[in-house]
């Protein structure tokens, strides 16, 4: 099937399925060998939903009969050491780094793994003019390096990673944690048992995340548990990464100011990070993860999307990670792979 960058295939603008075959042949792999390596890499990277990767499915991808799902696209990127645009999955975003070619270096301390990490971390950009995005980039990279050299001259840091459901915020937060060794507090696994039991006790559905009862009676308790856990860490001088939507919180100047002031009084720096994404990618990921709490969103997608604003940003100086079309998560996968090669 012949396609062009301009037309793409169906709704996947820029899809060039023949590039997968070109990559496979360039690596000297049969369909069977490519499938075996895809499965192994997905397991090694701990991707959710290990692809079956049978030859027939890979052939359908290469012929343009089936567009690869998110787990396949991430595994292909790891297998061929290439970005989504390089593999023909989509057009590149404006200004996106579309090549993952690393400059070979003899010094292991400054080798390919460092370049991979720095490239992924550089996806953190300024969301407002008055914020220093280089500061957080350097803090994360320094913390990663200090895990192997010791010593930390900085004040503790509290990173809030927010964004809409399916935006990729949990993946980005986990990546920060893997680099720095700081603890991760993820709202969903931390508070879900409490939230579900409280909803049932109030006579509601355990998976309710959209009614006034949830928003007014349960959600405040949920976020209070998350923040109290964070304060327990930073009071001990432990830098911490939080991930949750933070929709109401990050857009509330009063809430953010109180948080920043309280942290400053304890000698802690606060970095709000907003994960930007597109509607189609969020829907794809939400569908793929198949969480019960997302059932309402998926069954009433138009109604749900009418309540969100993709241009929404925090009301205070903040940082932005552009994960439209999964661009940032793809780079974190590449960096994890480079680090795995170093530490294995």
N, C-alpha and C positions, 0 to 999 in steps of 0.2 A: 504494500500500500504506500503510494507516494504522498508525502505531505510536505508542507512548507512552514517556515517559521511564522509567516504571516497568517496562514489559515489555521494551523494546528489541526487537531482531530477532535471533533465534537466541542465540548465545553472546555477542554484542556488546551488552552491557547499555547501554541509553541511545541506541542507534543511531536517528537520525531522518533517513533519507535525503532526505526532502523539503526539508530545510534547504539542501542543495546547490543544488537548483533555485531556491529562494528567493534564495540569494546570487547565483547566476548572473544571474537576471533583474534583481535589484537593481543589478547592475553593467552591465546592458544588453548582455549577451553572448549570442550564439548558442552552440550546442554546438560548432560548428566553431571559433569565435573563442576559446572557453574552452580548447579543446584546444590550439590554437596557443600561447596564452599559458602554459598549463601546461608544455608542452615547453620553451619559451624560459626560463621561470623555473627549471626543474629544471636545465637546462644552465648557466645563469648561477650557480646556487648549488652546482654540481658535486655534485648528489645522485647517489648510486649507483643505477643502473637508471633511465635517463630514461624516463618513461612514454610509451607510444605515444599515449595520449590521443585516440583516435579517437572520433567522435561516438557510436557505438554503445556503447562502453565507458562513456563519461560518462553516457549515458542509463541504462544498467544501474545505475550508482551512484546516480543520482537516484531511480530507481524501487525501490531496495532489493533488486534481483536479485543484485547482486554487492557484497560489502563491499570498499571500496578497500584495496589493499595499502599498506605503509608508505611507499613512494615516492610514491604518489598522495596519501596523506593529508598528507605534508609539502608537496607541491607545491600542493595545494588551500589549505593554510594560508597559503602565501606569496602565492598569487593573490588570495585574498579578505581578506588581512591579518586573519586570525581564528584563534582557538584551536580545538583539536579539539572541546571541548564546544560552542562556538559553532556549529561546522559540523555538529553532530549526530552525530559519530562515536562518542561515548561520553558517559557521565555524568562530571561533574567529580569530582576527588578532593577529600576534605575539606580545606577551606581553600585550594583551588587558585584562582589568578587566572584567571578564565575570559574576560576581555575584554582585547584588546590595543589599546585606544584610547589614542592618544598625545596629550598636551596640546601644542598648537602653541605654539612659542616663537620670538621674533624673533632672539634671540642664537644664532648658529649653533654656538658653542662649547658651549652648554647646550641644544641643540635636541632634536628628536625622536630623533636617533641616540643621544644620551647616555641618554635615558630608556629606549630599547630595550635598550641594553647593561646598564644598571643593573637593569632588570627581569629580564633573563636571569641575571645574576650573583647576584641575590638568591635564586635557587633553591638556593644553597649555604647550608645551615642547620647548626646545631649537632647533632652526633651524640651528644655527651656534655655534661654541664652545665659542665664546667670548660674548655671550648674557646671561643675567641673567633672566631666565624665572621665577624664584621665585619672583622677584621684582614685575612683573605685577600680578602674582597670588595673592600676598599679598595685592597689591594696590586695586584690585577688591574686595577681601574679606573684607578688612578694610573699603572700601567705603560703602559696603552693611551694615556692622555692624554700621557704623557711622550714617546711615540714621535713626537709632533708638536710638542713644546715643548722637549725635551732635559732632561737631568739626572735623577739617581736617588739620593735621599738614603738609601734603605733598604739593609739587608744583602741579599745574594743569598738566593734562596728555592729550595727543592726541594719540588715538589708531586708527591705520589704519588696517582694516580687509579686506584682499584681497584674491582673488582666482578666479578660472574659473567659468563660468556660471553653476549654479546647484550644486556647491560644498558645499553649506550650510553656506556660510559666513553671509548672512542676519540673519539666525537663531542664529548663535553664537553672532553676534553683538547685537541683541535684548536681548539675555540672559545677556550679560555684562551690558546693560542699565537697565534691570530689577533689577539686583543686586545693582548697584551703584547709580542709579538715575541720571546719566549723560545723556545729550541729545544725540540722535542718528541722524546722517545725512546720509541718504541712497540715493545714487546717483540717482537711478531710479525714485522714486517718487518726489525727489527734482527737477530734471532737465527734466523729460520726456516731460512736456508740451512745454517747450522751444525747446527741441531737435526736437520734431515732427513738430512743426511749422516752424522751421528753415529748416528742410529737405524738407518740402513741398515747401517753398519759393524758395529753390534752385532747384526745379523741380525733387526731388527724392521721393522715397517711405518713408512715415512717420516711417515705421518700419525698415528701413535700418540700419544695424549695422555692415556691412561687406565690403562695397565698399570703394574705395580710397576717394570718396567725403566725406563720413562720417568720416573716419579716419583723413583726412587732414583739413577739413573745420569745422566740427561740434564737433568731440570728444574733441579737445582742449578747446573749449568754455564750453562744458559740465563739464569737470574736473576743469576748472577755477572757474565756479560757485560753485562747491562743496567745493573747497579749500578756496575761499573767505568767504563762509558761516562758515567754520571751524575757520578761523582767527577772524571773528567777535565774535565768542564765546570765544576763548582762550585769546583774548585781554582783555576780561572782567574777566579773571581768571576762566573760566568755563571749566572744563574737558569735553572732547567731544569724541564720538566714530563715526568714519567714516566707511562706508562700500561701496565698489565698487570693480570691478575686480583689478584695479591698476596694470595690467599686465605690461604695458610699464613703469609705474612710479616706482614701487618697484624694477624693474630690471635695473633701470638707476641710477648708483652711484651718478652722478651729481645732479639729481633731488632730491634724498633722502638726499644728503649732504646739499643742499641748504635749504630744508625743516627743517632738524634737526638744522642747524645753526640759521635759523630764529626763530625757536621755543625756542632754548636755550637762545637767546638774550632776549626773553620775559619771561624767567623763566618757560618754559613748557617742560616736558619730552615727547619724542616721542617713541611709541612702534609699530613697524610694525608686524602684525600677519598674517601669511599665512595659509589658510585653505587647507589642502591636501585632495584630494578625488580621486576616481577611475572613469574611463570612464563610466561604466555601471550605477553606482549610479547617476552620473550627468545627463546622458540621461534620466533615469527614472524620476528624479525630474523635469527636463525641460519639459518633456512630460506631467507630471502631472499638472504643474502650467499653461500650455496652454496660455502662453503670446504671443501676436502677434509678439513681437520683436524676438522671438525664432523660428519663422516659417522657416527662411532660414536655421538655424542650423539643425533642425530636418529633413527637406527635403533633405539636402545634408550632412548628418551626417559624412560620411567617408571623404568628402572634408573638413568639419569643423575640425574634429579630427586630420587631417593631419597637421593642423596649430597650434596645441597646444602640449605642452610638459609637461607631468604629473610630470616630475622631476624638472620642473622649480621652482626656489626659488629666493627670493629677493637678490639683489647684496650687501646688507649691513647686519650687524648683525640683526637678526630677530627671531621671535617666530613662532612655528608651532602648529596648532591644527590638529590632525589626524582624519579626518572625513570619511575615507574610509568605505564604506558599512554603512554609517550613524551612526558610533559608537559614535561620540561626541554629535551629536544632540540628540541621544537617552538618553544620560546622562543628558543633559540640560532639557529634558522633565521630567526626574525623579526628578531633583532638583527643577524645577518649581512646581511640584506636592507637594513636601515636604514643600516648602515655602508657597504654597496655604493653606496647612493644618495649618500652623502656624498663618497666617495672617487673615484667614477667621473668 
